[in-house]
Amino acid sequence: MSLHQPVRMNRTDVLIAIAEVARSGGASQPEDAIAQLAAIINGLELSGSGSDRVMEMLLRIGACLWNLQQERMRL
């Protein structure tokens, strides 16, 4: 599976793809992941129903990454 092909994925497919990227050494560093997530959020058109929920989920993911980055900096 290529990261560059637009594919409709179910939850299981997504989790498998995440694990494959991590296993292959393709994971972003937390600070890079935060910047990538910020770029995604900035580019989203969140005007439809459920957009508040999507934004909240993305911000929670960002907060998780932020905490990982802060913990990593303390080590």
N, CA, C and O atoms as a Tripos MOL2 file, in Angstrom:
@<TRIPOS>MOLECULE
protein
  300   299    75     0     0
PROTEIN
NO_CHARGES

@<TRIPOS>ATOM
      1 N           0.8400   -1.1840    0.0000 N.3       1 MET1
      2 CA          0.0000    0.0000    0.0000 C.3       1 MET1
      3 C           0.8820    1.2430    0.0000 C.2       1 MET1
      4 O           1.7840    1.3640    0.8280 O.2       1 MET1
      5 N           0.6360    2.1320   -0.8880 N.am      2 SER2
      6 CA          1.4020    3.3650   -0.9830 C.3       2 SER2
      7 C           0.7000    4.4710   -0.2010 C.2       2 SER2
      8 O          -0.5290    4.5400   -0.1790 O.2       2 SER2
      9 N           1.4790    5.3240    0.4320 N.am      3 LEU3
     10 CA          0.9050    6.4560    1.1630 C.3       3 LEU3
     11 C           0.4040    7.5380    0.2230 C.2       3 LEU3
     12 O          -0.2910    8.4580    0.6540 O.2       3 LEU3
     13 N           0.7430    7.4440   -1.0420 N.am      4 HIS4
     14 CA          0.4070    8.5020   -1.9820 C.3       4 HIS4
     15 C          -0.8470    8.2170   -2.7950 C.2       4 HIS4
     16 O          -1.2850    9.0740   -3.5630 O.2       4 HIS4
     17 N          -1.4300    7.0450   -2.6450 N.am      5 GLN5
     18 CA         -2.6390    6.7000   -3.3930 C.3       5 GLN5
     19 C          -3.8710    6.9960   -2.5500 C.2       5 GLN5
     20 O          -3.9730    6.5080   -1.4240 O.2       5 GLN5
     21 N          -4.8200    7.7930   -3.0740 N.am      6 PRO6
     22 CA         -6.0470    8.0230   -2.3200 C.3       6 PRO6
     23 C          -6.8800    6.7470   -2.2970 C.2       6 PRO6
     24 O          -7.3080    6.2530   -3.3410 O.2       6 PRO6
     25 N          -7.1010    6.2230   -1.1070 N.am      7 VAL7
     26 CA         -7.8110    4.9690   -0.9440 C.3       7 VAL7
     27 C          -8.8090    5.1250    0.1870 C.2       7 VAL7
     28 O          -8.5060    5.7260    1.2180 O.2       7 VAL7
     29 N          -9.9830    4.5880   -0.0090 N.am      8 ARG8
     30 CA        -10.9830    4.5600    1.0620 C.3       8 ARG8
     31 C         -10.6140    3.4140    1.9880 C.2       8 ARG8
     32 O         -10.5630    2.2640    1.5530 O.2       8 ARG8
     33 N         -10.3550    3.7030    3.2530 N.am      9 MET9
     34 CA         -9.9080    2.6960    4.1930 C.3       9 MET9
     35 C         -10.8540    2.6180    5.3810 C.2       9 MET9
     36 O         -11.3340    3.6380    5.8750 O.2       9 MET9
     37 N         -11.1190    1.3930    5.8350 N.am     10 ASN10
     38 CA        -11.8990    1.2670    7.0540 C.3      10 ASN10
     39 C         -10.9440    1.3450    8.2470 C.2      10 ASN10
     40 O          -9.7290    1.4310    8.0710 O.2      10 ASN10
     41 N         -11.4900    1.3150    9.4360 N.am     11 ARG11
     42 CA        -10.6930    1.4980   10.6410 C.3      11 ARG11
     43 C          -9.5680    0.4560   10.7500 C.2      11 ARG11
     44 O          -8.4340    0.7970   11.0860 O.2      11 ARG11
     45 N          -9.8840   -0.7960   10.4690 N.am     12 THR12
     46 CA         -8.8760   -1.8520   10.5310 C.3      12 THR12
     47 C          -7.7590   -1.5890    9.5340 C.2      12 THR12
     48 O          -6.5830   -1.7300    9.8680 O.2      12 THR12
     49 N          -8.1180   -1.2070    8.3120 N.am     13 ASP13
     50 CA         -7.1090   -0.8930    7.2860 C.3      13 ASP13
     51 C          -6.2000    0.2400    7.7560 C.2      13 ASP13
     52 O          -4.9870    0.1970    7.5540 O.2      13 ASP13
     53 N          -6.7910    1.2460    8.3810 N.am     14 VAL14
     54 CA         -6.0140    2.3930    8.8560 C.3      14 VAL14
     55 C          -5.0290    1.9560    9.9310 C.2      14 VAL14
     56 O          -3.8590    2.3370    9.8930 O.2      14 VAL14
     57 N          -5.4910    1.1620   10.8860 N.am     15 LEU15
     58 CA         -4.6060    0.7070   11.9540 C.3      15 LEU15
     59 C          -3.4690   -0.1570   11.4140 C.2      15 LEU15
     60 O          -2.3280   -0.0440   11.8640 O.2      15 LEU15
     61 N          -3.7810   -1.0090   10.4600 N.am     16 ILE16
     62 CA         -2.7420   -1.8360    9.8280 C.3      16 ILE16
     63 C          -1.7370   -0.9540    9.0920 C.2      16 ILE16
     64 O          -0.5290   -1.1690    9.1880 O.2      16 ILE16
     65 N          -2.2380    0.0360    8.3570 N.am     17 ALA17
     66 CA         -1.3470    0.9380    7.6160 C.3      17 ALA17
     67 C          -0.4530    1.7220    8.5680 C.2      17 ALA17
     68 O           0.7320    1.9100    8.2930 O.2      17 ALA17
     69 N          -1.0110    2.1790    9.6870 N.am     18 ILE18
     70 CA         -0.2100    2.9110   10.6810 C.3      18 ILE18
     71 C           0.8970    2.0140   11.2140 C.2      18 ILE18
     72 O           2.0520    2.4310   11.3090 O.2      18 ILE18
     73 N           0.5410    0.7820   11.5620 N.am     19 ALA19
     74 CA          1.5370   -0.1580   12.0830 C.3      19 ALA19
     75 C           2.6230   -0.4380   11.0470 C.2      19 ALA19
     76 O           3.7990   -0.5370   11.3970 O.2      19 ALA19
     77 N           2.2410   -0.5670    9.7760 N.am     20 GLU20
     78 CA          3.2190   -0.8240    8.7160 C.3      20 GLU20
     79 C           4.1760    0.3480    8.5380 C.2      20 GLU20
     80 O           5.3790    0.1520    8.3650 O.2      20 GLU20
     81 N           3.6430    1.5580    8.5800 N.am     21 VAL21
     82 CA          4.4990    2.7400    8.4510 C.3      21 VAL21
     83 C           5.4640    2.8080    9.6330 C.2      21 VAL21
     84 O           6.6530    3.0730    9.4530 O.2      21 VAL21
     85 N           4.9540    2.5720   10.8360 N.am     22 ALA22
     86 CA          5.8120    2.6010   12.0280 C.3      22 ALA22
     87 C           6.8870    1.5210   11.9490 C.2      22 ALA22
     88 O           8.0510    1.7810   12.2530 O.2      22 ALA22
     89 N           6.5070    0.3240   11.5470 N.am     23 ARG23
     90 CA          7.4390   -0.8070   11.4670 C.3      23 ARG23
     91 C           8.5280   -0.5600   10.4160 C.2      23 ARG23
     92 O           9.6670   -0.9960   10.5790 O.2      23 ARG23
     93 N           8.1710    0.1340    9.3520 N.am     24 SER24
     94 CA          9.1400    0.3730    8.2730 C.3      24 SER24
     95 C          10.0500    1.5710    8.5540 C.2      24 SER24
     96 O          10.9220    1.8930    7.7470 O.2      24 SER24
     97 N           9.8460    2.2290    9.6980 N.am     25 GLY25
     98 CA         10.6820    3.3760   10.0430 C.3      25 GLY25
     99 C          10.1990    4.6810    9.4460 C.2      25 GLY25
    100 O          10.9370    5.6660    9.4340 O.2      25 GLY25
    101 N           8.9590    4.7030    8.9450 N.am     26 GLY26
    102 CA          8.4380    5.9030    8.2990 C.3      26 GLY26
    103 C           7.6810    6.8500    9.2080 C.2      26 GLY26
    104 O           7.0950    7.8240    8.7350 O.2      26 GLY26
    105 N           7.6820    6.5820   10.5110 N.am     27 ALA27
    106 CA          6.9430    7.4480   11.4420 C.3      27 ALA27
    107 C           7.6220    8.8100   11.5490 C.2      27 ALA27
    108 O           8.8480    8.9180   11.5290 O.2      27 ALA27
    109 N           6.8000    9.8360   11.6610 N.am     28 SER28
    110 CA          7.3150   11.1870   11.8790 C.3      28 SER28
    111 C           7.7590   11.3350   13.3240 C.2      28 SER28
    112 O           7.2630   10.6400   14.2110 O.2      28 SER28
    113 N           8.6850   12.2340   13.5510 N.am     29 GLN29
    114 CA          9.0190   12.6270   14.9150 C.3      29 GLN29
    115 C           7.8380   13.4350   15.4550 C.2      29 GLN29
    116 O           7.1350   14.0760   14.6740 O.2      29 GLN29
    117 N           7.6030   13.4210   16.7730 N.am     30 PRO30
    118 CA          6.4340   14.1290   17.3080 C.3      30 PRO30
    119 C           6.3330   15.5920   16.8690 C.2      30 PRO30
    120 O           5.2440   16.0660   16.5480 O.2      30 PRO30
    121 N           7.4620   16.3110   16.8530 N.am     31 GLU31
    122 CA          7.3940   17.7330   16.4600 C.3      31 GLU31
    123 C           7.0070   17.8860   14.9930 C.2      31 GLU31
    124 O           6.3020   18.8280   14.6340 O.2      31 GLU31
    125 N           7.4630   16.9670   14.1440 N.am     32 ASP32
    126 CA          7.0800   16.9970   12.7320 C.3      32 ASP32
    127 C           5.6080   16.6140   12.5730 C.2      32 ASP32
    128 O           4.8910   17.1920   11.7560 O.2      32 ASP32
    129 N           5.1710   15.6430   13.3560 N.am     33 ALA33
    130 CA          3.7700   15.2170   13.2940 C.3      33 ALA33
    131 C           2.8400   16.3540   13.7120 C.2      33 ALA33
    132 O           1.7670   16.5200   13.1330 O.2      33 ALA33
    133 N           3.2410   17.1290   14.7020 N.am     34 ILE34
    134 CA          2.4400   18.2780   15.1350 C.3      34 ILE34
    135 C           2.3380   19.2900   13.9910 C.2      34 ILE34
    136 O           1.2540   19.8020   13.7110 O.2      34 ILE34
    137 N           3.4460   19.5750   13.3400 N.am     35 ALA35
    138 CA          3.4340   20.5200   12.2240 C.3      35 ALA35
    139 C           2.5940   19.9930   11.0660 C.2      35 ALA35
    140 O           1.8610   20.7520   10.4320 O.2      35 ALA35
    141 N           2.6990   18.6880   10.7870 N.am     36 GLN36
    142 CA          1.8940   18.0910    9.7180 C.3      36 GLN36
    143 C           0.4100   18.1580   10.0490 C.2      36 GLN36
    144 O          -0.4070   18.4790    9.1860 O.2      36 GLN36
    145 N           0.0610   17.8570   11.2910 N.am     37 LEU37
    146 CA         -1.3380   17.9230   11.7090 C.3      37 LEU37
    147 C          -1.8650   19.3540   11.6300 C.2      37 LEU37
    148 O          -2.9980   19.5770   11.2030 O.2      37 LEU37
    149 N          -1.0540   20.3150   12.0360 N.am     38 ALA38
    150 CA         -1.4600   21.7230   11.9490 C.3      38 ALA38
    151 C          -1.7210   22.1150   10.4900 C.2      38 ALA38
    152 O          -2.6710   22.8450   10.2070 O.2      38 ALA38
    153 N          -0.8900   21.6370    9.5700 N.am     39 ALA39
    154 CA         -1.0880   21.9370    8.1450 C.3      39 ALA39
    155 C          -2.3780   21.3030    7.6360 C.2      39 ALA39
    156 O          -3.1090   21.9140    6.8560 O.2      39 ALA39
    157 N          -2.6570   20.0840    8.0740 N.am     40 ILE40
    158 CA         -3.9020   19.4160    7.6670 C.3      40 ILE40
    159 C          -5.1040   20.1920    8.1840 C.2      40 ILE40
    160 O          -6.0460   20.4570    7.4370 O.2      40 ILE40
    161 N          -5.0720   20.5550    9.4670 N.am     41 ILE41
    162 CA         -6.1910   21.3080   10.0600 C.3      41 ILE41
    163 C          -6.3710   22.6270    9.3360 C.2      41 ILE41
    164 O          -7.4990   23.0270    9.0460 O.2      41 ILE41
    165 N          -5.2670   23.3120    9.0390 N.am     42 ASN42
    166 CA         -5.3350   24.5910    8.3410 C.3      42 ASN42
    167 C          -5.9850   24.4590    6.9660 C.2      42 ASN42
    168 O          -6.6830   25.3680    6.5180 O.2      42 ASN42
    169 N          -5.7570   23.3300    6.2980 N.am     43 GLY43
    170 CA         -6.2840   23.1360    4.9500 C.3      43 GLY43
    171 C          -7.6770   22.5510    4.8820 C.2      43 GLY43
    172 O          -8.2450   22.4360    3.7960 O.2      43 GLY43
    173 N          -8.2450   22.1730    6.0320 N.am     44 LEU44
    174 CA         -9.5690   21.5550    6.0230 C.3      44 LEU44
    175 C         -10.6760   22.5720    5.7920 C.2      44 LEU44
    176 O         -10.6030   23.7150    6.2430 O.2      44 LEU44
    177 N         -11.6800   22.1350    5.0910 N.am     45 GLU45
    178 CA        -12.9080   22.9220    4.9280 C.3      45 GLU45
    179 C         -13.9190   22.2930    5.8790 C.2      45 GLU45
    180 O         -14.5850   21.3140    5.5420 O.2      45 GLU45
    181 N         -14.0200   22.8650    7.0590 N.am     46 LEU46
    182 CA        -14.8780   22.2850    8.0940 C.3      46 LEU46
    183 C         -16.1740   23.0800    8.2410 C.2      46 LEU46
    184 O         -16.4150   23.7070    9.2730 O.2      46 LEU46
    185 N         -16.9860   23.0470    7.2210 N.am     47 SER47
    186 CA        -18.2450   23.7810    7.2820 C.3      47 SER47
    187 C         -19.4550   22.8530    7.3570 C.2      47 SER47
    188 O         -20.5730   23.3200    7.5740 O.2      47 SER47
    189 N         -19.2500   21.5500    7.1820 N.am     48 GLY48
    190 CA        -20.3530   20.6040    7.1780 C.3      48 GLY48
    191 C         -20.7330   20.1370    8.5600 C.2      48 GLY48
    192 O         -20.1120   20.5130    9.5540 O.2      48 GLY48
    193 N         -21.7660   19.3080    8.6110 N.am     49 SER49
    194 CA        -22.1850   18.7560    9.8870 C.3      49 SER49
    195 C         -21.0980   17.8270   10.3970 C.2      49 SER49
    196 O         -20.4630   17.1130    9.6200 O.2      49 SER49
    197 N         -20.8910   17.8390   11.6790 N.am     50 GLY50
    198 CA        -19.8490   17.0250   12.2840 C.3      50 GLY50
    199 C         -18.4840   17.6650   12.2820 C.2      50 GLY50
    200 O         -17.5220   17.0760   12.7740 O.2      50 GLY50
    201 N         -18.3820   18.8760   11.7320 N.am     51 SER51
    202 CA        -17.0650   19.5090   11.6380 C.3      51 SER51
    203 C         -16.4860   19.8270   13.0230 C.2      51 SER51
    204 O         -15.2730   19.7570   13.2170 O.2      51 SER51
    205 N         -17.3440   20.1750   13.9760 N.am     52 ASP52
    206 CA        -16.8540   20.4340   15.3300 C.3      52 ASP52
    207 C         -16.2470   19.1720   15.9270 C.2      52 ASP52
    208 O         -15.2190   19.2260   16.6020 O.2      52 ASP52
    209 N         -16.8840   18.0460   15.6760 N.am     53 ARG53
    210 CA        -16.3840   16.7630   16.1850 C.3      53 ARG53
    211 C         -15.0410   16.4230   15.5420 C.2      53 ARG53
    212 O         -14.1200   15.9770   16.2270 O.2      53 ARG53
    213 N         -14.9280   16.6310   14.2420 N.am     54 VAL54
    214 CA        -13.6690   16.3530   13.5340 C.3      54 VAL54
    215 C         -12.5610   17.2460   14.0770 C.2      54 VAL54
    216 O         -11.4540   16.7740   14.3360 O.2      54 VAL54
    217 N         -12.8500   18.5200   14.2490 N.am     55 MET55
    218 CA        -11.8490   19.4560   14.7650 C.3      55 MET55
    219 C         -11.4240   19.0470   16.1730 C.2      55 MET55
    220 O         -10.2330   19.0670   16.4850 O.2      55 MET55
    221 N         -12.3730   18.6780   17.0200 N.am     56 GLU56
    222 CA        -12.0470   18.2520   18.3810 C.3      56 GLU56
    223 C         -11.1500   17.0100   18.3630 C.2      56 GLU56
    224 O         -10.1840   16.9260   19.1210 O.2      56 GLU56
    225 N         -11.4720   16.0550   17.5020 N.am     57 MET57
    226 CA        -10.6600   14.8380   17.4050 C.3      57 MET57
    227 C          -9.2410   15.1650   16.9500 C.2      57 MET57
    228 O          -8.2770   14.6440   17.5110 O.2      57 MET57
    229 N          -9.1050   16.0160   15.9480 N.am     58 LEU58
    230 CA         -7.7820   16.3840   15.4450 C.3      58 LEU58
    231 C          -6.9740   17.1390   16.5000 C.2      58 LEU58
    232 O          -5.7680   16.9300   16.6320 O.2      58 LEU58
    233 N          -7.6340   18.0070   17.2400 N.am     59 LEU59
    234 CA         -6.9400   18.7490   18.2880 C.3      59 LEU59
    235 C          -6.5030   17.8190   19.4200 C.2      59 LEU59
    236 O          -5.4380   18.0140   20.0050 O.2      59 LEU59
    237 N          -7.3140   16.8170   19.7290 N.am     60 ARG60
    238 CA         -6.9270   15.8390   20.7580 C.3      60 ARG60
    239 C          -5.7260   15.0170   20.2940 C.2      60 ARG60
    240 O          -4.8380   14.7080   21.0890 O.2      60 ARG60
    241 N          -5.6990   14.6670   19.0210 N.am     61 ILE61
    242 CA         -4.5340   13.9630   18.4700 C.3      61 ILE61
    243 C          -3.3050   14.8690   18.5790 C.2      61 ILE61
    244 O          -2.2300   14.4220   18.9790 O.2      61 ILE61
    245 N          -3.4730   16.1290   18.2250 N.am     62 GLY62
    246 CA         -2.3800   17.0880   18.3390 C.3      62 GLY62
    247 C          -1.8860   17.2110   19.7740 C.2      62 GLY62
    248 O          -0.6820   17.2940   20.0150 O.2      62 GLY62
    249 N          -2.8170   17.2240   20.7320 N.am     63 ALA63
    250 CA         -2.4480   17.3140   22.1420 C.3      63 ALA63
    251 C          -1.6650   16.0730   22.5770 C.2      63 ALA63
    252 O          -0.7120   16.1810   23.3490 O.2      63 ALA63
    253 N          -2.0580   14.9100   22.0930 N.am     64 CYS64
    254 CA         -1.3280   13.6730   22.3810 C.3      64 CYS64
    255 C           0.1010   13.7790   21.8490 C.2      64 CYS64
    256 O           1.0560   13.4490   22.5520 O.2      64 CYS64
    257 N           0.2400   14.2330   20.6260 N.am     65 LEU65
    258 CA          1.5680   14.3940   20.0320 C.3      65 LEU65
    259 C           2.3960   15.4170   20.8100 C.2      65 LEU65
    260 O           3.5940   15.2280   21.0210 O.2      65 LEU65
    261 N           1.7500   16.4890   21.2280 N.am     66 TRP66
    262 CA          2.4250   17.5250   22.0050 C.3      66 TRP66
    263 C           2.9710   16.9240   23.2960 C.2      66 TRP66
    264 O           4.1210   17.1640   23.6620 O.2      66 TRP66
    265 N           2.1280   16.1300   23.9940 N.am     67 ASN67
    266 CA          2.5710   15.4980   25.2310 C.3      67 ASN67
    267 C           3.7330   14.5430   24.9840 C.2      67 ASN67
    268 O           4.6740   14.4960   25.7760 O.2      67 ASN67
    269 N           3.6780   13.7820   23.8930 N.am     68 LEU68
    270 CA          4.7900   12.8900   23.5500 C.3      68 LEU68
    271 C           6.0710   13.6750   23.3190 C.2      68 LEU68
    272 O           7.1470   13.2810   23.7700 O.2      68 LEU68
    273 N           5.9420   14.7880   22.6150 N.am     69 GLN69
    274 CA          7.1100   15.6240   22.3360 C.3      69 GLN69
    275 C           7.6820   16.1780   23.6420 C.2      69 GLN69
    276 O           8.8960   16.1520   23.8440 O.2      69 GLN69
    277 N           6.8260   16.6730   24.5220 N.am     70 GLN70
    278 CA          7.2890   17.2430   25.7870 C.3      70 GLN70
    279 C           7.9680   16.1780   26.6530 C.2      70 GLN70
    280 O           8.9960   16.4400   27.2780 O.2      70 GLN70
    281 N           7.3890   14.9810   26.6830 N.am     71 GLU71
    282 CA          7.9770   13.8840   27.4520 C.3      71 GLU71
    283 C           9.3410   13.5100   26.8780 C.2      71 GLU71
    284 O          10.2910   13.2660   27.6220 O.2      71 GLU71
    285 N           9.4280   13.4670   25.5660 N.am     72 ARG72
    286 CA         10.6820   13.1290   24.8940 C.3      72 ARG72
    287 C          11.7680   14.1480   25.2070 C.2      72 ARG72
    288 O          12.9370   13.7910   25.3540 O.2      72 ARG72
    289 N          11.3810   15.4170   25.3070 N.am     73 MET73
    290 CA         12.3480   16.4760   25.5860 C.3      73 MET73
    291 C          12.8650   16.3760   27.0300 C.2      73 MET73
    292 O          13.9770   16.8190   27.3180 O.2      73 MET73
    293 N          12.0660   15.7980   27.9370 N.am     74 ARG74
    294 CA         12.4890   15.6580   29.3270 C.3      74 ARG74
    295 C          13.4780   14.5180   29.5180 C.2      74 ARG74
    296 O          14.2230   14.4960   30.4980 O.2      74 ARG74
    297 N          13.4860   13.5630   28.5760 N.am     75 LEU75
    298 CA         14.3740   12.3950   28.7440 C.3      75 LEU75
    299 C          15.8090   12.7160   28.4780 C.2      75 LEU75
    300 O          16.6670   11.8390   28.5800 O.2      75 LEU75
@<TRIPOS>BOND
     1     1     2 1
     2     2     3 1
     3     3     4 2
     4     3     5 am
     5     5     6 1
     6     6     7 1
     7     7     8 2
     8     7     9 am
     9     9    10 1
    10    10    11 1
    11    11    12 2
    12    11    13 am
    13    13    14 1
    14    14    15 1
    15    15    16 2
    16    15    17 am
    17    17    18 1
    18    18    19 1
    19    19    20 2
    20    19    21 am
    21    21    22 1
    22    22    23 1
    23    23    24 2
    24    23    25 am
    25    25    26 1
    26    26    27 1
    27    27    28 2
    28    27    29 am
    29    29    30 1
    30    30    31 1
    31    31    32 2
    32    31    33 am
    33    33    34 1
    34    34    35 1
    35    35    36 2
    36    35    37 am
    37    37    38 1
    38    38    39 1
    39    39    40 2
    40    39    41 am
    41    41    42 1
    42    42    43 1
    43    43    44 2
    44    43    45 am
    45    45    46 1
    46    46    47 1
    47    47    48 2
    48    47    49 am
    49    49    50 1
    50    50    51 1
    51    51    52 2
    52    51    53 am
    53    53    54 1
    54    54    55 1
    55    55    56 2
    56    55    57 am
    57    57    58 1
    58    58    59 1
    59    59    60 2
    60    59    61 am
    61    61    62 1
    62    62    63 1
    63    63    64 2
    64    63    65 am
    65    65    66 1
    66    66    67 1
    67    67    68 2
    68    67    69 am
    69    69    70 1
    70    70    71 1
    71    71    72 2
    72    71    73 am
    73    73    74 1
    74    74    75 1
    75    75    76 2
    76    75    77 am
    77    77    78 1
    78    78    79 1
    79    79    80 2
    80    79    81 am
    81    81    82 1
    82    82    83 1
    83    83    84 2
    84    83    85 am
    85    85    86 1
    86    86    87 1
    87    87    88 2
    88    87    89 am
    89    89    90 1
    90    90    91 1
    91    91    92 2
    92    91    93 am
    93    93    94 1
    94    94    95 1
    95    95    96 2
    96    95    97 am
    97    97    98 1
    98    98    99 1
    99    99   100 2
   100    99   101 am
   101   101   102 1
   102   102   103 1
   103   103   104 2
   104   103   105 am
   105   105   106 1
   106   106   107 1
   107   107   108 2
   108   107   109 am
   109   109   110 1
   110   110   111 1
   111   111   112 2
   112   111   113 am
   113   113   114 1
   114   114   115 1
   115   115   116 2
   116   115   117 am
   117   117   118 1
   118   118   119 1
   119   119   120 2
   120   119   121 am
   121   121   122 1
   122   122   123 1
   123   123   124 2
   124   123   125 am
   125   125   126 1
   126   126   127 1
   127   127   128 2
   128   127   129 am
   129   129   130 1
   130   130   131 1
   131   131   132 2
   132   131   133 am
   133   133   134 1
   134   134   135 1
   135   135   136 2
   136   135   137 am
   137   137   138 1
   138   138   139 1
   139   139   140 2
   140   139   141 am
   141   141   142 1
   142   142   143 1
   143   143   144 2
   144   143   145 am
   145   145   146 1
   146   146   147 1
   147   147   148 2
   148   147   149 am
   149   149   150 1
   150   150   151 1
   151   151   152 2
   152   151   153 am
   153   153   154 1
   154   154   155 1
   155   155   156 2
   156   155   157 am
   157   157   158 1
   158   158   159 1
   159   159   160 2
   160   159   161 am
   161   161   162 1
   162   162   163 1
   163   163   164 2
   164   163   165 am
   165   165   166 1
   166   166   167 1
   167   167   168 2
   168   167   169 am
   169   169   170 1
   170   170   171 1
   171   171   172 2
   172   171   173 am
   173   173   174 1
   174   174   175 1
   175   175   176 2
   176   175   177 am
   177   177   178 1
   178   178   179 1
   179   179   180 2
   180   179   181 am
   181   181   182 1
   182   182   183 1
   183   183   184 2
   184   183   185 am
   185   185   186 1
   186   186   187 1
   187   187   188 2
   188   187   189 am
   189   189   190 1
   190   190   191 1
   191   191   192 2
   192   191   193 am
   193   193   194 1
   194   194   195 1
   195   195   196 2
   196   195   197 am
   197   197   198 1
   198   198   199 1
   199   199   200 2
   200   199   201 am
   201   201   202 1
   202   202   203 1
   203   203   204 2
   204   203   205 am
   205   205   206 1
   206   206   207 1
   207   207   208 2
   208   207   209 am
   209   209   210 1
   210   210   211 1
   211   211   212 2
   212   211   213 am
   213   213   214 1
   214   214   215 1
   215   215   216 2
   216   215   217 am
   217   217   218 1
   218   218   219 1
   219   219   220 2
   220   219   221 am
   221   221   222 1
   222   222   223 1
   223   223   224 2
   224   223   225 am
   225   225   226 1
   226   226   227 1
   227   227   228 2
   228   227   229 am
   229   229   230 1
   230   230   231 1
   231   231   232 2
   232   231   233 am
   233   233   234 1
   234   234   235 1
   235   235   236 2
   236   235   237 am
   237   237   238 1
   238   238   239 1
   239   239   240 2
   240   239   241 am
   241   241   242 1
   242   242   243 1
   243   243   244 2
   244   243   245 am
   245   245   246 1
   246   246   247 1
   247   247   248 2
   248   247   249 am
   249   249   250 1
   250   250   251 1
   251   251   252 2
   252   251   253 am
   253   253   254 1
   254   254   255 1
   255   255   256 2
   256   255   257 am
   257   257   258 1
   258   258   259 1
   259   259   260 2
   260   259   261 am
   261   261   262 1
   262   262   263 1
   263   263   264 2
   264   263   265 am
   265   265   266 1
   266   266   267 1
   267   267   268 2
   268   267   269 am
   269   269   270 1
   270   270   271 1
   271   271   272 2
   272   271   273 am
   273   273   274 1
   274   274   275 1
   275   275   276 2
   276   275   277 am
   277   277   278 1
   278   278   279 1
   279   279   280 2
   280   279   281 am
   281   281   282 1
   282   282   283 1
   283   283   284 2
   284   283   285 am
   285   285   286 1
   286   286   287 1
   287   287   288 2
   288   287   289 am
   289   289   290 1
   290   290   291 1
   291   291   292 2
   292   291   293 am
   293   293   294 1
   294   294   295 1
   295   295   296 2
   296   295   297 am
   297   297   298 1
   298   298   299 1
   299   299   300 2
@<TRIPOS>SUBSTRUCTURE
     1 MET1         2 RESIDUE 1 A MET
     2 SER2         6 RESIDUE 1 A SER
     3 LEU3        10 RESIDUE 1 A LEU
     4 HIS4        14 RESIDUE 1 A HIS
     5 GLN5        18 RESIDUE 1 A GLN
     6 PRO6        22 RESIDUE 1 A PRO
     7 VAL7        26 RESIDUE 1 A VAL
     8 ARG8        30 RESIDUE 1 A ARG
     9 MET9        34 RESIDUE 1 A MET
    10 ASN10       38 RESIDUE 1 A ASN
    11 ARG11       42 RESIDUE 1 A ARG
    12 THR12       46 RESIDUE 1 A THR
    13 ASP13       50 RESIDUE 1 A ASP
    14 VAL14       54 RESIDUE 1 A VAL
    15 LEU15       58 RESIDUE 1 A LEU
    16 ILE16       62 RESIDUE 1 A ILE
    17 ALA17       66 RESIDUE 1 A ALA
    18 ILE18       70 RESIDUE 1 A ILE
    19 ALA19       74 RESIDUE 1 A ALA
    20 GLU20       78 RESIDUE 1 A GLU
    21 VAL21       82 RESIDUE 1 A VAL
    22 ALA22       86 RESIDUE 1 A ALA
    23 ARG23       90 RESIDUE 1 A ARG
    24 SER24       94 RESIDUE 1 A SER
    25 GLY25       98 RESIDUE 1 A GLY
    26 GLY26      102 RESIDUE 1 A GLY
    27 ALA27      106 RESIDUE 1 A ALA
    28 SER28      110 RESIDUE 1 A SER
    29 GLN29      114 RESIDUE 1 A GLN
    30 PRO30      118 RESIDUE 1 A PRO
    31 GLU31      122 RESIDUE 1 A GLU
    32 ASP32      126 RESIDUE 1 A ASP
    33 ALA33      130 RESIDUE 1 A ALA
    34 ILE34      134 RESIDUE 1 A ILE
    35 ALA35      138 RESIDUE 1 A ALA
    36 GLN36      142 RESIDUE 1 A GLN
    37 LEU37      146 RESIDUE 1 A LEU
    38 ALA38      150 RESIDUE 1 A ALA
    39 ALA39      154 RESIDUE 1 A ALA
    40 ILE40      158 RESIDUE 1 A ILE
    41 ILE41      162 RESIDUE 1 A ILE
    42 ASN42      166 RESIDUE 1 A ASN
    43 GLY43      170 RESIDUE 1 A GLY
    44 LEU44      174 RESIDUE 1 A LEU
    45 GLU45      178 RESIDUE 1 A GLU
    46 LEU46      182 RESIDUE 1 A LEU
    47 SER47      186 RESIDUE 1 A SER
    48 GLY48      190 RESIDUE 1 A GLY
    49 SER49      194 RESIDUE 1 A SER
    50 GLY50      198 RESIDUE 1 A GLY
    51 SER51      202 RESIDUE 1 A SER
    52 ASP52      206 RESIDUE 1 A ASP
    53 ARG53      210 RESIDUE 1 A ARG
    54 VAL54      214 RESIDUE 1 A VAL
    55 MET55      218 RESIDUE 1 A MET
    56 GLU56      222 RESIDUE 1 A GLU
    57 MET57      226 RESIDUE 1 A MET
    58 LEU58      230 RESIDUE 1 A LEU
    59 LEU59      234 RESIDUE 1 A LEU
    60 ARG60      238 RESIDUE 1 A ARG
    61 ILE61      242 RESIDUE 1 A ILE
    62 GLY62      246 RESIDUE 1 A GLY
    63 ALA63      250 RESIDUE 1 A ALA
    64 CYS64      254 RESIDUE 1 A CYS
    65 LEU65      258 RESIDUE 1 A LEU
    66 TRP66      262 RESIDUE 1 A TRP
    67 ASN67      266 RESIDUE 1 A ASN
    68 LEU68      270 RESIDUE 1 A LEU
    69 GLN69      274 RESIDUE 1 A GLN
    70 GLN70      278 RESIDUE 1 A GLN
    71 GLU71      282 RESIDUE 1 A GLU
    72 ARG72      286 RESIDUE 1 A ARG
    73 MET73      290 RESIDUE 1 A MET
    74 ARG74      294 RESIDUE 1 A ARG
    75 LEU75      298 RESIDUE 1 A LEU
